[in-house]
Amino acid sequence: MAMKQLPEIIFIDGVLHTLYTMPLLPWLREPDNTVEFDQRAPDCERGYIGKWKIENDTLWLDGLYAWRDGEYTGLIDLFGTREKVPADWFSGPLIVEPASSEILDGAMPRVKILVVKTGRIVEIEEDPATPKH
């Protein structure tokens, strides 16, 4: 039986949301990258949690919480900087759950899909499979 995995997080307009997409994965799969993270918890099989943000219609990796070979690993270790990194390697959908402050009492959260092309948000839509309330 698979265990529910810890999601990544994303700040949109300064508000924390849950992110159910792994935008770092395409970067990790590039041939030049041989990064493997330690799996320190059964509910985080990917071995890291990314902290993302949308700013000026751009997707940024703003933080990384991971371990490699028993040592903490952050942005500086992968990208050579402590500053946010533009996620220009990522194209595809970002599946985002609304912030708890955006969910009406008794309503089911409506998932948003942010369509990204080379790190830029090109479209925002609500998931048609999520019922409206």
N, CA, C and O atoms as a Tinker XYZ file with bonds, in Angstrom:
   532  protein
     1  N      0.838000   -1.176000    0.000000    73     2
     2  CA     0.000000    0.000000    0.000000    64     1     3
     3  C      0.888000    1.245000    0.000000    63     2     4     5
     4  O      1.796000    1.375000    0.821000    81     3
     5  N      0.614000    2.147000   -0.922000    73     3     6
     6  CA     1.403000    3.373000   -1.039000    64     5     7
     7  C      0.996000    4.372000    0.031000    63     6     8     9
     8  O     -0.183000    4.521000    0.351000    81     7
     9  N      1.990000    5.048000    0.574000    73     7    10
    10  CA     1.736000    6.058000    1.596000    64     9    11
    11  C      1.575000    7.413000    0.928000    63    10    12    13
    12  O      2.275000    7.722000   -0.035000    81    11
    13  N      0.655000    8.219000    1.436000    73    11    14
    14  CA     0.475000    9.574000    0.918000    64    13    15
    15  C      1.793000   10.331000    1.077000    63    14    16    17
    16  O      2.434000   10.279000    2.126000    81    15
    17  N      2.176000   11.027000    0.024000    73    15    18
    18  CA     3.459000   11.728000    0.003000    64    17    19
    19  C      3.300000   13.201000    0.394000    63    18    20    21
    20  O      2.278000   13.826000    0.108000    81    19
    21  N      4.321000   13.737000    1.046000    73    19    22
    22  CA     4.333000   15.157000    1.377000    64    21    23
    23  C      4.385000   15.958000    0.079000    63    22    24    25
    24  O      5.221000   15.679000   -0.780000    81    23
    25  N      3.513000   16.938000   -0.076000    73    23    26
    26  CA     3.548000   17.746000   -1.290000    64    25    27
    27  C      4.634000   18.814000   -1.206000    63    26    28    29
    28  O      5.193000   19.079000   -0.141000    81    27
    29  N      4.912000   19.407000   -2.339000    73    27    30
    30  CA     5.781000   20.573000   -2.361000    64    29    31
    31  C      4.904000   21.789000   -2.049000    63    30    32    33
    32  O      3.680000   21.673000   -1.980000    81    31
    33  N      5.523000   22.942000   -1.863000    73    31    34
    34  CA     4.761000   24.146000   -1.533000    64    33    35
    35  C      5.066000   25.236000   -2.548000    63    34    36    37
    36  O      6.147000   25.285000   -3.133000    81    35
    37  N      4.076000   26.112000   -2.740000    73    35    38
    38  CA     4.259000   27.211000   -3.675000    64    37    39
    39  C      3.553000   28.451000   -3.140000    63    38    40    41
    40  O      2.429000   28.378000   -2.644000    81    39
    41  N      4.224000   29.576000   -3.247000    73    39    42
    42  CA     3.637000   30.859000   -2.854000    64    41    43
    43  C      3.179000   31.573000   -4.114000    63    42    44    45
    44  O      3.956000   31.782000   -5.045000    81    43
    45  N      1.902000   31.944000   -4.126000    73    43    46
    46  CA     1.332000   32.697000   -5.230000    64    45    47
    47  C      0.762000   33.971000   -4.632000    63    46    48    49
    48  O     -0.108000   33.920000   -3.762000    81    47
    49  N      1.247000   35.105000   -5.091000    73    47    50
    50  CA     0.850000   36.399000   -4.516000    64    49    51
    51  C      1.046000   36.420000   -3.004000    63    50    52    53
    52  O      0.237000   36.988000   -2.271000    81    51
    53  N      2.133000   35.794000   -2.544000    73    51    54
    54  CA     2.477000   35.787000   -1.128000    64    53    55
    55  C      1.665000   34.826000   -0.282000    63    54    56    57
    56  O      1.837000   34.790000    0.937000    81    55
    57  N      0.769000   34.031000   -0.903000    73    55    58
    58  CA    -0.089000   33.108000   -0.171000    64    57    59
    59  C      0.400000   31.677000   -0.405000    63    58    60    61
    60  O      0.665000   31.273000   -1.537000    81    59
    61  N      0.512000   30.924000    0.687000    73    59    62
    62  CA     1.000000   29.544000    0.625000    64    61    63
    63  C     -0.071000   28.616000    0.053000    63    62    64    65
    64  O     -1.224000   28.629000    0.486000    81    63
    65  N      0.340000   27.807000   -0.934000    73    63    66
    66  CA    -0.526000   26.801000   -1.543000    64    65    67
    67  C      0.208000   25.462000   -1.521000    63    66    68    69
    68  O      1.425000   25.405000   -1.347000    81    67
    69  N     -0.553000   24.398000   -1.699000    73    67    70
    70  CA     0.009000   23.066000   -1.821000    64    69    71
    71  C      0.206000   22.769000   -3.305000    63    70    72    73
    72  O     -0.684000   23.027000   -4.115000    81    71
    73  N      1.359000   22.230000   -3.658000    73    71    74
    74  CA     1.701000   21.944000   -5.046000    64    73    75
    75  C      1.796000   20.430000   -5.229000    63    74    76    77
    76  O      2.568000   19.759000   -4.544000    81    75
    77  N      1.007000   19.907000   -6.156000    73    75    78
    78  CA     0.999000   18.464000   -6.417000    64    77    79
    79  C      1.682000   18.118000   -7.732000    63    78    80    81
    80  O      1.281000   17.183000   -8.426000    81    79
    81  N      2.698000   18.866000   -8.062000    73    79    82
    82  CA     3.527000   18.623000   -9.233000    64    81    83
    83  C      4.975000   18.714000   -8.753000    63    82    84    85
    84  O      5.258000   19.392000   -7.766000    81    83
    85  N      5.873000   18.048000   -9.433000    73    83    86
    86  CA     7.288000   18.074000   -9.056000    64    85    87
    87  C      8.101000   18.768000  -10.150000    63    86    88    89
    88  O      8.715000   18.096000  -10.980000    81    87
    89  N      8.113000   20.112000  -10.162000    73    87    90
    90  CA     8.803000   20.824000  -11.239000    64    89    91
    91  C     10.317000   20.640000  -11.266000    63    90    92    93
    92  O     10.950000   20.946000  -12.276000    81    91
    93  N     10.903000   20.155000  -10.194000    73    91    94
    94  CA    12.348000   19.932000  -10.197000    64    93    95
    95  C     12.723000   18.650000  -10.946000    63    94    96    97
    96  O     13.862000   18.499000  -11.388000    81    95
    97  N     11.788000   17.750000  -11.084000    73    95    98
    98  CA    12.065000   16.439000  -11.674000    64    97    99
    99  C     12.700000   16.512000  -13.068000    63    98   100   101
   100  O     13.676000   15.799000  -13.301000    81    99
   101  N     12.206000   17.329000  -14.010000    73    99   102
   102  CA    12.882000   17.387000  -15.319000    64   101   103
   103  C     14.344000   17.830000  -15.213000    63   102   104   105
   104  O     15.196000   17.343000  -15.956000    81   103
   105  N     14.634000   18.751000  -14.294000    73   103   106
   106  CA    16.020000   19.189000  -14.102000    64   105   107
   107  C     16.867000   18.041000  -13.566000    63   106   108   109
   108  O     17.998000   17.837000  -14.007000    81   107
   109  N     16.318000   17.297000  -12.618000    73   107   110
   110  CA    17.052000   16.173000  -12.035000    64   109   111
   111  C     17.332000   15.077000  -13.060000    63   110   112   113
   112  O     18.313000   14.343000  -12.943000    81   111
   113  N     16.466000   14.973000  -14.060000    73   111   114
   114  CA    16.609000   13.926000  -15.082000    64   113   115
   115  C     17.506000   14.332000  -16.250000    63   114   116   117
   116  O     17.761000   13.520000  -17.140000    81   115
   117  N     17.990000   15.579000  -16.262000    73   115   118
   118  CA    18.903000   15.991000  -17.329000    64   117   119
   119  C     20.175000   15.154000  -17.243000    63   118   120   121
   120  O     20.635000   14.849000  -16.142000    81   119
   121  N     20.751000   14.779000  -18.382000    73   119   122
   122  CA    21.921000   13.891000  -18.386000    64   121   123
   123  C     23.100000   14.389000  -17.558000    63   122   124   125
   124  O     23.837000   13.580000  -16.996000    81   123
   125  N     23.293000   15.711000  -17.471000    73   123   126
   126  CA    24.425000   16.262000  -16.717000    64   125   127
   127  C     24.239000   16.182000  -15.206000    63   126   128   129
   128  O     25.201000   16.340000  -14.454000    81   127
   129  N     23.016000   15.939000  -14.757000    73   127   130
   130  CA    22.731000   15.931000  -13.320000    64   129   131
   131  C     22.704000   14.497000  -12.801000    63   130   132   133
   132  O     21.969000   13.650000  -13.309000    81   131
   133  N     23.501000   14.249000  -11.801000    73   131   134
   134  CA    23.536000   12.921000  -11.201000    64   133   135
   135  C     23.143000   12.999000   -9.733000    63   134   136   137
   136  O     23.643000   12.242000   -8.901000    81   135
   137  N     22.237000   13.927000   -9.429000    73   135   138
   138  CA    21.831000   14.171000   -8.047000    64   137   139
   139  C     20.866000   13.083000   -7.590000    63   138   140   141
   140  O     19.878000   12.790000   -8.264000    81   139
   141  N     21.160000   12.496000   -6.452000    73   139   142
   142  CA    20.239000   11.566000   -5.805000    64   141   143
   143  C     20.122000   11.989000   -4.356000    63   142   144   145
   144  O     21.125000   12.202000   -3.675000    81   143
   145  N     18.894000   12.108000   -3.891000    73   143   146
   146  CA    18.638000   12.541000   -2.518000    64   145   147
   147  C     18.409000   11.340000   -1.620000    63   146   148   149
   148  O     17.935000   10.296000   -2.066000    81   147
   149  N     18.754000   11.502000   -0.341000    73   147   150
   150  CA    18.461000   10.482000    0.664000    64   149   151
   151  C     16.964000   10.508000    0.956000    63   150   152   153
   152  O     16.363000   11.575000    1.081000    81   151
   153  N     16.385000    9.344000    1.061000    73   151   154
   154  CA    14.990000    9.267000    1.487000    64   153   155
   155  C     15.000000    9.144000    3.007000    63   154   156   157
   156  O     15.312000    8.088000    3.557000    81   155
   157  N     14.652000   10.245000    3.676000    73   155   158
   158  CA    14.730000   10.286000    5.132000    64   157   159
   159  C     13.399000   10.022000    5.808000    63   158   160   161
   160  O     13.343000    9.887000    7.030000    81   159
   161  N     12.316000    9.944000    5.025000    73   159   162
   162  CA    10.990000    9.687000    5.594000    64   161   163
   163  C     10.166000    8.914000    4.569000    63   162   164   165
   164  O     10.255000    9.192000    3.373000    81   163
   165  N      9.370000    7.951000    5.017000    73   163   166
   166  CA     8.574000    7.169000    4.069000    64   165   167
   167  C      7.528000    8.001000    3.330000    63   166   168   169
   168  O      7.071000    7.602000    2.259000    81   167
   169  N      7.141000    9.158000    3.889000    73   167   170
   170  CA     6.141000    9.984000    3.219000    64   169   171
   171  C      6.771000   11.046000    2.313000    63   170   172   173
   172  O      6.110000   12.006000    1.919000    81   171
   173  N      8.062000   10.863000    1.987000    73   171   174
   174  CA     8.731000   11.755000    1.039000    64   173   175
   175  C      9.746000   10.940000    0.234000    63   174   176   177
   176  O     10.957000   11.102000    0.381000    81   175
   177  N      9.216000   10.059000   -0.621000    73   175   178
   178  CA    10.076000    9.160000   -1.382000    64   177   179
   179  C     11.019000    9.885000   -2.325000    63   178   180   181
   180  O     12.098000    9.373000   -2.624000    81   179
   181  N     10.635000   11.085000   -2.810000    73   179   182
   182  CA    11.509000   11.805000   -3.738000    64   181   183
   183  C     12.737000   12.355000   -3.019000    63   182   184   185
   184  O     13.727000   12.695000   -3.666000    81   183
   185  N     12.685000   12.446000   -1.686000    73   183   186
   186  CA    13.854000   12.840000   -0.907000    64   185   187
   187  C     14.049000   14.328000   -0.724000    63   186   188   189
   188  O     15.055000   14.745000   -0.149000    81   187
   189  N     13.124000   15.141000   -1.191000    73   187   190
   190  CA    13.257000   16.594000   -1.040000    64   189   191
   191  C     11.882000   17.234000   -1.036000    63   190   192   193
   192  O     10.890000   16.638000   -1.457000    81   191
   193  N     11.853000   18.454000   -0.553000    73   191   194
   194  CA    10.666000   19.303000   -0.682000    64   193   195
   195  C     11.147000   20.618000   -1.275000    63   194   196   197
   196  O     12.040000   21.276000   -0.741000    81   195
   197  N     10.537000   20.977000   -2.381000    73   195   198
   198  CA    10.853000   22.242000   -3.017000    64   197   199
   199  C      9.901000   23.324000   -2.535000    63   198   200   201
   200  O      8.711000   23.083000   -2.329000    81   199
   201  N     10.444000   24.514000   -2.362000    73   199   202
   202  CA     9.645000   25.701000   -2.035000    64   201   203
   203  C      9.681000   26.579000   -3.279000    63   202   204   205
   204  O     10.739000   27.056000   -3.689000    81   203
   205  N      8.514000   26.783000   -3.868000    73   203   206
   206  CA     8.393000   27.478000   -5.139000    64   205   207
   207  C      7.646000   28.779000   -4.956000    63   206   208   209
   208  O      6.986000   28.993000   -3.939000    81   207
   209  N      7.754000   29.653000   -5.956000    73   207   210
   210  CA     6.959000   30.878000   -5.946000    64   209   211
   211  C      6.684000   31.291000   -7.382000    63   210   212   213
   212  O      7.446000   30.997000   -8.303000    81   211
   213  N      5.566000   31.985000   -7.535000    73   211   214
   214  CA     5.236000   32.613000   -8.810000    64   213   215
   215  C      5.434000   34.104000   -8.600000    63   214   216   217
   216  O      4.855000   34.702000   -7.693000    81   215
   217  N      6.252000   34.687000   -9.441000    73   215   218
   218  CA     6.525000   36.118000   -9.359000    64   217   219
   219  C      6.692000   36.641000  -10.780000    63   218   220   221
   220  O      7.508000   36.124000  -11.544000    81   219
   221  N      5.916000   37.672000  -11.138000    73   219   222
   222  CA     5.958000   38.242000  -12.491000    64   221   223
   223  C      5.756000   37.167000  -13.565000    63   222   224   225
   224  O      6.468000   37.126000  -14.568000    81   223
   225  N      4.762000   36.294000  -13.324000    73   223   226
   226  CA     4.418000   35.202000  -14.247000    64   225   227
   227  C      5.568000   34.233000  -14.497000    63   226   228   229
   228  O      5.588000   33.547000  -15.519000    81   227
   229  N      6.516000   34.171000  -13.583000    73   227   230
   230  CA     7.645000   33.250000  -13.689000    64   229   231
   231  C      7.635000   32.299000  -12.501000    63   230   232   233
   232  O      7.360000   32.700000  -11.370000    81   231
   233  N      7.940000   31.036000  -12.771000    73   231   234
   234  CA     8.071000   30.030000  -11.724000    64   233   235
   235  C      9.510000   30.048000  -11.221000    63   234   236   237
   236  O     10.454000   29.955000  -12.005000    81   235
   237  N      9.665000   30.169000   -9.908000    73   235   238
   238  CA    10.975000   30.212000   -9.271000    64   237   239
   239  C     11.098000   29.086000   -8.248000    63   238   240   241
   240  O     10.142000   28.790000   -7.532000    81   239
   241  N     12.259000   28.463000   -8.179000    73   239   242
   242  CA    12.596000   27.578000   -7.073000    64   241   243
   243  C     13.218000   28.477000   -6.019000    63   242   244   245
   244  O     14.295000   29.038000   -6.218000    81   243
   245  N     12.522000   28.605000   -4.892000    73   243   246
   246  CA    12.895000   29.575000   -3.871000    64   245   247
   247  C     13.577000   28.920000   -2.664000    63   246   248   249
   248  O     14.142000   29.609000   -1.814000    81   247
   249  N     13.521000   27.612000   -2.599000    73   247   250
   250  CA    14.151000   26.896000   -1.496000    64   249   251
   251  C     14.122000   25.411000   -1.773000    63   250   252   253
   252  O     13.275000   24.932000   -2.526000    81   251
   253  N     15.039000   24.681000   -1.170000    73   251   254
   254  CA    15.111000   23.240000   -1.326000    64   253   255
   255  C     15.518000   22.650000    0.010000    63   254   256   257
   256  O     16.497000   23.074000    0.624000    81   255
   257  N     14.754000   21.670000    0.448000    73   255   258
   258  CA    15.020000   21.011000    1.719000    64   257   259
   259  C     15.281000   19.548000    1.409000    63   258   260   261
   260  O     14.353000   18.789000    1.131000    81   259
   261  N     16.556000   19.153000    1.458000    73   259   262
   262  CA    16.930000   17.806000    1.053000    64   261   263
   263  C     18.200000   17.367000    1.772000    63   262   264   265
   264  O     18.904000   18.167000    2.388000    81   263
   265  N     18.468000   16.068000    1.671000    73   263   266
   266  CA    19.693000   15.492000    2.221000    64   265   267
   267  C     20.321000   14.605000    1.163000    63   266   268   269
   268  O     19.632000   13.875000    0.450000    81   267
   269  N     21.667000   14.682000    1.071000    73   267   270
   270  CA    22.448000   13.812000    0.188000    64   269   271
   271  C     23.627000   13.290000    0.982000    63   270   272   273
   272  O     24.357000   14.052000    1.615000    81   271
   273  N     23.800000   11.995000    0.938000    73   271   274
   274  CA    24.919000   11.357000    1.636000    64   273   275
   275  C     24.987000   11.793000    3.096000    63   274   276   277
   276  O     26.070000   12.005000    3.642000    81   275
   277  N     23.810000   11.924000    3.726000    73   275   278
   278  CA    23.740000   12.264000    5.144000    64   277   279
   279  C     23.961000   13.730000    5.460000    63   278   280   281
   280  O     24.014000   14.096000    6.634000    81   279
   281  N     24.094000   14.587000    4.445000    73   279   282
   282  CA    24.327000   16.018000    4.661000    64   281   283
   283  C     23.185000   16.836000    4.070000    63   282   284   285
   284  O     22.624000   16.483000    3.033000    81   283
   285  N     22.849000   17.937000    4.747000    73   283   286
   286  CA    21.811000   18.831000    4.237000    64   285   287
   287  C     22.236000   19.392000    2.888000    63   286   288   289
   288  O     23.396000   19.751000    2.687000    81   287
   289  N     21.280000   19.462000    1.965000    73   287   290
   290  CA    21.528000   19.986000    0.628000    64   289   291
   291  C     20.506000   21.077000    0.338000    63   290   292   293
   292  O     19.313000   20.888000    0.576000    81   291
   293  N     20.958000   22.201000   -0.166000    73   291   294
   294  CA    20.064000   23.296000   -0.512000    64   293   295
   295  C     20.369000   23.829000   -1.902000    63   294   296   297
   296  O     21.079000   23.191000   -2.680000    81   295
   297  N     19.834000   24.990000   -2.204000    73   295   298
   298  CA    20.029000   25.610000   -3.516000    64   297   299
   299  C     21.502000   25.816000   -3.845000    63   298   300   301
   300  O     21.925000   25.610000   -4.982000    81   299
   301  N     22.274000   26.218000   -2.854000    73   299   302
   302  CA    23.692000   26.490000   -3.082000    64   301   303
   303  C     24.413000   25.249000   -3.615000    63   302   304   305
   304  O     25.311000   25.356000   -4.449000    81   303
   305  N     24.012000   24.079000   -3.129000    73   303   306
   306  CA    24.676000   22.836000   -3.526000    64   305   307
   307  C     24.322000   22.406000   -4.950000    63   306   308   309
   308  O     25.136000   21.785000   -5.633000    81   307
   309  N     23.113000   22.734000   -5.392000    73   307   310
   310  CA    22.692000   22.329000   -6.734000    64   309   311
   311  C     22.880000   23.418000   -7.779000    63   310   312   313
   312  O     23.216000   23.132000   -8.928000    81   311
   313  N     22.663000   24.667000   -7.377000    73   311   314
   314  CA    22.665000   25.759000   -8.348000    64   313   315
   315  C     23.751000   26.799000   -8.097000    63   314   316   317
   316  O     23.899000   27.741000   -8.876000    81   315
   317  N     24.508000   26.636000   -7.021000    73   315   318
   318  CA    25.598000   27.563000   -6.740000    64   317   319
   319  C     25.149000   28.915000   -6.211000    63   318   320   321
   320  O     25.924000   29.872000   -6.230000    81   319
   321  N     23.912000   29.012000   -5.741000    73   319   322
   322  CA    23.388000   30.266000   -5.212000    64   321   323
   323  C     22.400000   29.983000   -4.086000    63   322   324   325
   324  O     21.789000   28.917000   -4.029000    81   323
   325  N     22.259000   30.941000   -3.208000    73   323   326
   326  CA    21.246000   30.859000   -2.161000    64   325   327
   327  C     19.976000   31.602000   -2.592000    63   326   328   329
   328  O     18.943000   31.527000   -1.926000    81   327
   329  N     20.073000   32.314000   -3.709000    73   327   330
   330  CA    18.952000   33.101000   -4.231000    64   329   331
   331  C     17.997000   32.198000   -5.013000    63   330   332   333
   332  O     18.366000   31.099000   -5.427000    81   331
   333  N     16.781000   32.669000   -5.206000    73   331   334
   334  CA    15.811000   31.921000   -5.993000    64   333   335
   335  C     16.341000   31.692000   -7.410000    63   334   336   337
   336  O     17.116000   32.487000   -7.942000    81   335
   337  N     15.898000   30.582000   -8.000000    73   335   338
   338  CA    16.374000   30.164000   -9.311000    64   337   339
   339  C     15.181000   30.084000  -10.260000    63   338   340   341
   340  O     14.188000   29.436000   -9.928000    81   339
   341  N     15.246000   30.730000  -11.449000    73   339   342
   342  CA    14.131000   30.610000  -12.388000    64   341   343
   343  C     14.044000   29.174000  -12.912000    63   342   344   345
   344  O     15.047000   28.596000  -13.329000    81   343
   345  N     12.851000   28.615000  -12.886000    73   343   346
   346  CA    12.661000   27.209000  -13.285000    64   345   347
   347  C     12.425000   27.116000  -14.785000    63   346   348   349
   348  O     11.399000   26.595000  -15.222000    81   347
   349  N     13.368000   27.619000  -15.575000    73   347   350
   350  CA    13.214000   27.645000  -17.026000    64   349   351
   351  C     13.310000   26.263000  -17.663000    63   350   352   353
   352  O     13.056000   26.132000  -18.860000    81   351
   353  N     13.661000   25.249000  -16.920000    73   351   354
   354  CA    13.706000   23.874000  -17.406000    64   353   355
   355  C     12.326000   23.226000  -17.399000    63   354   356   357
   356  O     12.139000   22.159000  -17.985000    81   355
   357  N     11.348000   23.871000  -16.732000    73   355   358
   358  CA    10.053000   23.216000  -16.555000    64   357   359
   359  C      9.015000   23.729000  -17.534000    63   358   360   361
   360  O      8.816000   24.935000  -17.682000    81   359
   361  N      8.357000   22.788000  -18.201000    73   359   362
   362  CA     7.182000   23.056000  -19.018000    64   361   363
   363  C      6.159000   21.979000  -18.687000    63   362   364   365
   364  O      6.484000   20.792000  -18.637000    81   363
   365  N      4.930000   22.402000  -18.464000    73   363   366
   366  CA     3.874000   21.449000  -18.137000    64   365   367
   367  C      2.913000   22.062000  -17.148000    63   366   368   369
   368  O      2.991000   23.253000  -16.845000    81   367
   369  N      1.992000   21.235000  -16.637000    73   367   370
   370  CA     1.006000   21.752000  -15.696000    64   369   371
   371  C      1.521000   21.744000  -14.251000    63   370   372   373
   372  O      2.197000   20.809000  -13.822000    81   371
   373  N      1.188000   22.795000  -13.524000    73   371   374
   374  CA     1.383000   22.816000  -12.074000    64   373   375
   375  C     -0.004000   22.623000  -11.472000    63   374   376   377
   376  O     -0.918000   23.398000  -11.752000    81   375
   377  N     -0.159000   21.611000  -10.661000    73   375   378
   378  CA    -1.444000   21.343000  -10.026000    64   377   379
   379  C     -1.376000   21.910000   -8.622000    63   378   380   381
   380  O     -0.583000   21.466000   -7.793000    81   379
   381  N     -2.229000   22.909000   -8.367000    73   379   382
   382  CA    -2.161000   23.697000   -7.144000    64   381   383
   383  C     -3.498000   23.629000   -6.404000    63   382   384   385
   384  O     -4.559000   23.877000   -6.976000    81   383
   385  N     -3.415000   23.288000   -5.123000    73   383   386
   386  CA    -4.608000   23.327000   -4.277000    64   385   387
   387  C     -4.692000   24.722000   -3.675000    63   386   388   389
   388  O     -3.671000   25.286000   -3.282000    81   387
   389  N     -5.894000   25.286000   -3.598000    73   387   390
   390  CA    -6.007000   26.635000   -3.046000    64   389   391
   391  C     -5.577000   26.683000   -1.583000    63   390   392   393
   392  O     -5.591000   25.678000   -0.872000    81   391
   393  N     -5.200000   27.875000   -1.164000    73   391   394
   394  CA    -4.856000   28.099000    0.243000    64   393   395
   395  C     -6.108000   27.894000    1.085000    63   394   396   397
   396  O     -7.221000   28.122000    0.610000    81   395
   397  N     -5.936000   27.472000    2.311000    73   395   398
   398  CA    -7.098000   27.233000    3.183000    64   397   399
   399  C     -7.946000   28.488000    3.337000    63   398   400   401
   400  O     -9.160000   28.391000    3.519000    81   399
   401  N     -7.333000   29.660000    3.268000    73   399   402
   402  CA    -8.080000   30.914000    3.399000    64   401   403
   403  C     -8.971000   31.179000    2.183000    63   402   404   405
   404  O     -9.871000   32.018000    2.240000    81   403
   405  N     -8.720000   30.469000    1.092000    73   403   406
   406  CA    -9.502000   30.664000   -0.121000    64   405   407
   407  C    -10.654000   29.670000   -0.268000    63   406   408   409
   408  O    -11.428000   29.759000   -1.221000    81   407
   409  N    -10.773000   28.727000    0.666000    73   407   410
   410  CA   -11.801000   27.694000    0.573000    64   409   411
   411  C    -12.980000   28.087000    1.455000    63   410   412   413
   412  O    -12.820000   28.346000    2.648000    81   411
   413  N    -14.152000   28.127000    0.858000    73   411   414
   414  CA   -15.351000   28.458000    1.617000    64   413   415
   415  C    -15.692000   27.328000    2.564000    63   414   416   417
   416  O    -15.442000   26.164000    2.251000    81   415
   417  N    -16.263000   27.651000    3.727000    73   415   418
   418  CA   -16.667000   26.635000    4.704000    64   417   419
   419  C    -17.571000   25.603000    4.039000    63   418   420   421
   420  O    -18.557000   25.963000    3.396000    81   419
   421  N    -17.247000   24.347000    4.189000    73   419   422
   422  CA   -18.055000   23.253000    3.662000    64   421   423
   423  C    -17.857000   22.983000    2.189000    63   422   424   425
   424  O    -18.467000   22.057000    1.654000    81   423
   425  N    -17.033000   23.752000    1.518000    73   423   426
   426  CA   -16.824000   23.566000    0.079000    64   425   427
   427  C    -15.611000   22.693000   -0.179000    63   426   428   429
   428  O    -14.660000   22.676000    0.603000    81   427
   429  N    -15.657000   21.981000   -1.269000    73   427   430
   430  CA   -14.513000   21.181000   -1.694000    64   429   431
   431  C    -13.533000   22.104000   -2.423000    63   430   432   433
   432  O    -13.961000   22.901000   -3.258000    81   431
   433  N    -12.250000   22.019000   -2.136000    73   431   434
   434  CA   -11.281000   22.892000   -2.808000    64   433   435
   435  C    -11.279000   22.652000   -4.313000    63   434   436   437
   436  O    -11.326000   21.509000   -4.767000    81   435
   437  N    -11.226000   23.728000   -5.076000    73   435   438
   438  CA   -11.123000   23.635000   -6.534000    64   437   439
   439  C     -9.656000   23.773000   -6.920000    63   438   440   441
   440  O     -9.042000   24.827000   -6.751000    81   439
   441  N     -9.128000   22.704000   -7.429000    73   439   442
   442  CA    -7.739000   22.670000   -7.838000    64   441   443
   443  C     -7.550000   23.593000   -9.042000    63   442   444   445
   444  O     -8.394000   23.647000   -9.936000    81   443
   445  N     -6.438000   24.313000   -9.051000    73   443   446
   446  CA    -6.084000   25.143000  -10.194000    64   445   447
   447  C     -4.939000   24.481000  -10.940000    63   446   448   449
   448  O     -4.082000   23.821000  -10.351000    81   447
   449  N     -4.948000   24.671000  -12.232000    73   447   450
   450  CA    -3.861000   24.168000  -13.060000    64   449   451
   451  C     -3.198000   25.375000  -13.715000    63   450   452   453
   452  O     -3.829000   26.115000  -14.470000    81   451
   453  N     -1.925000   25.559000  -13.414000    73   451   454
   454  CA    -1.146000   26.630000  -14.019000    64   453   455
   455  C     -0.303000   25.994000  -15.107000    63   454   456   457
   456  O      0.531000   25.132000  -14.830000    81   455
   457  N     -0.514000   26.410000  -16.322000    73   455   458
   458  CA     0.237000   25.850000  -17.445000    64   457   459
   459  C      1.521000   26.662000  -17.609000    63   458   460   461
   460  O      1.491000   27.887000  -17.732000    81   459
   461  N      2.641000   25.952000  -17.608000    73   459   462
   462  CA     3.962000   26.582000  -17.642000    64   461   463
   463  C      4.693000   26.186000  -18.920000    63   462   464   465
   464  O      4.660000   25.028000  -19.336000    81   463
   465  N      5.339000   27.144000  -19.522000    73   463   466
   466  CA     6.191000   26.880000  -20.685000    64   465   467
   467  C      7.546000   27.522000  -20.418000    63   466   468   469
   468  O      7.653000   28.741000  -20.280000    81   467
   469  N      8.563000   26.699000  -20.347000    73   467   470
   470  CA     9.940000   27.116000  -20.034000    64   469   471
   471  C      9.980000   28.115000  -18.876000    63   470   472   473
   472  O     10.626000   29.160000  -18.955000    81   471
   473  N      9.276000   27.768000  -17.808000    73   471   474
   474  CA     9.318000   28.548000  -16.579000    64   473   475
   475  C      8.371000   29.730000  -16.511000    63   474   476   477
   476  O      8.344000   30.427000  -15.497000    81   475
   477  N      7.595000   29.981000  -17.554000    73   475   478
   478  CA     6.663000   31.118000  -17.571000    64   477   479
   479  C      5.226000   30.600000  -17.525000    63   478   480   481
   480  O      4.880000   29.643000  -18.219000    81   479
   481  N      4.397000   31.236000  -16.706000    73   479   482
   482  CA     2.984000   30.883000  -16.631000    64   481   483
   483  C      2.307000   31.417000  -17.890000    63   482   484   485
   484  O      2.354000   32.615000  -18.169000    81   483
   485  N      1.675000   30.517000  -18.647000    73   483   486
   486  CA     1.024000   30.942000  -19.885000    64   485   487
   487  C     -0.499000   30.824000  -19.801000    63   486   488   489
   488  O     -1.212000   31.387000  -20.632000    81   487
   489  N     -0.999000   30.093000  -18.797000    73   487   490
   490  CA    -2.446000   29.928000  -18.662000    64   489   491
   491  C     -2.766000   29.449000  -17.253000    63   490   492   493
   492  O     -1.987000   28.723000  -16.635000    81   491
   493  N     -3.928000   29.870000  -16.755000    73   491   494
   494  CA    -4.429000   29.401000  -15.459000    64   493   495
   495  C     -5.852000   28.923000  -15.678000    63   494   496   497
   496  O     -6.679000   29.635000  -16.246000    81   495
   497  N     -6.130000   27.697000  -15.217000    73   495   498
   498  CA    -7.481000   27.155000  -15.357000    64   497   499
   499  C     -7.856000   26.385000  -14.105000    63   498   500   501
   500  O     -6.989000   25.934000  -13.357000    81   499
   501  N     -9.153000   26.238000  -13.881000    73   499   502
   502  CA    -9.624000   25.398000  -12.783000    64   501   503
   503  C     -9.828000   24.012000  -13.329000    63   502   504   505
   504  O    -10.244000   23.844000  -14.476000    81   503
   505  N     -9.538000   23.011000  -12.515000    73   503   506
   506  CA    -9.687000   21.623000  -12.917000    64   505   507
   507  C    -11.166000   21.324000  -13.136000    63   506   508   509
   508  O    -11.955000   21.426000  -12.196000    81   507
   509  N    -11.562000   20.957000  -14.359000    73   507   510
   510  CA   -12.979000   20.675000  -14.609000    64   509   511
   511  C    -13.485000   19.456000  -13.858000    63   510   512   513
   512  O    -14.696000   19.295000  -13.704000    81   511
   513  N    -12.591000   18.590000  -13.383000    73   511   514
   514  CA   -13.022000   17.410000  -12.643000    64   513   515
   515  C    -13.375000   17.729000  -11.196000    63   514   516   517
   516  O    -13.999000   16.913000  -10.519000    81   515
   517  N    -12.983000   18.903000  -10.716000    73   515   518
   518  CA   -13.292000   19.298000   -9.350000    64   517   519
   519  C    -14.677000   19.955000   -9.332000    63   518   520   521
   520  O    -14.896000   20.946000  -10.029000    81   519
   521  N    -15.619000   19.412000   -8.538000    73   519   522
   522  CA   -16.978000   19.982000   -8.540000    64   521   523
   523  C    -17.005000   21.414000   -8.011000    63   522   524   525
   524  O    -16.257000   21.765000   -7.098000    81   523
   525  N    -17.874000   22.233000   -8.594000    73   523   526
   526  CA   -18.062000   23.604000   -8.128000    64   525   527
   527  C    -19.049000   23.604000   -6.976000    63   526   528   529
   528  O    -19.967000   22.785000   -6.939000    81   527
   529  N    -18.862000   24.526000   -6.031000    73   527   530
   530  CA   -19.810000   24.702000   -4.914000    64   529   531
   531  C    -20.176000   26.144000   -4.800000    63   530   532
   532  O    -20.961000   26.514000   -3.927000    81   531
